[in-house]
C-alpha cells in the first residue's frame, strides 16, 4: 500500500451503498521518515450491530509518499482496552517533540 498523504488512510467503507465500516477516531504521529496511523473504527456485523476495532498502521517515507510497513488490527474488547494506550502514545510523542526543541 502506497499513499501520497497520510490523510488518504481511511477506514470508512460502503457495500452496495450501505455503510459497513465507519471511523470513530483517528490520530497520526509522524517523525523522521516514519509515521504511525491509529484508528478506532466500527464494522457492521451480520445482525446489524456495530463491532469496535482498532487499527495501527506503520508507514515509512518512500520518495514523495508513504509505504505501509506493518499493520495490527485488534477487534472488540481488545480494541476498547487500548484506548488509554493511544492517549498515552500521543502524550509521549508530544513530550518527545518538546525535548527536541530544547538545546
Order of alpha helices (4+ residues) and beta strands (2+ residues): beta-beta-beta-beta-beta-beta-alpha-alpha
